[in-house]
Amino acid sequence: MRSGLWAEQHPGEAADIASRYWNQPPDLIRYALTTPKARIDYQRSVPQSSEIQLLADLMVQYKLIDRNDTTGIVEDRFAREADLENISDAGSILK
């Protein structure tokens, strides 16, 4: 939750960080994160069981996994209880 709110306010810095993890050019990541302008909804950071189930169903369909049982996979307590105050820089995300 905290990282999503920070990334929404600092898309350039978020793109720089993501580009290192994804081994992609920062300009490409910046474009992907900002085009079109509202492409990413940073406020929807609480995992949804239905979304995880859809992914599991697709993974079975494409033979990436054998079973689509997602029982116990989604734990949204951490996202719902996140402190969304005092997010000022990348270092403040984990505080």
C-alpha positions, -999 to +999 in steps of 0.1 A: +000+000+000+027+024+010+049+017-020+019+022-044+011+056-029+047+066-031+050+054-067+019+074-077+035+106-064+070+098-077+065+080-111+100+089-123+118+075-093+095+045-093+104+038-129+141+041-121+138+015-094+117-008-114+140-006-144+169-020-123+148-050-111+133-057-145+165-050-164+148-026-188+156+010-198+142+036-174+125+055-202+106+024-213+094+017-178+085+054-172+064+052-204+048+019-194+039+034-160+025+066-172+009+060-207-020+064-208-020+087-178-043+066-156-031+032-168-022+020-133-045+024-103-022+028-074-051+029-049-061-008-056-033-024-036-055-048-015-053-082-031-086-097-043-093-134-041-112-133-074-082-118-092-059-145-079-084-172-088-086-158-124-048-159-127-047-195-113-075-205-138-055-191-167-023-208-155-041-241-155-056-234-189-021-227-203-006-257-185+017-236-163+003-253-131-017-285-125-043-272-100-061-239-096-067-242-059-060-207-044-072-216-009-051-196+017-031-177-009-046-142-004-040-125+029-052-089+027-048-080+064-014-064+058-027-041+030-058-031+049-039-023+081-010-004+064-002+030+078-007+054+049+008+084+067+042+101+063+052+086+029+078+111+018+105+092-001+115+057-011+132+052+023+100+060+042+080+032+026+092+005+050+088+026+081 
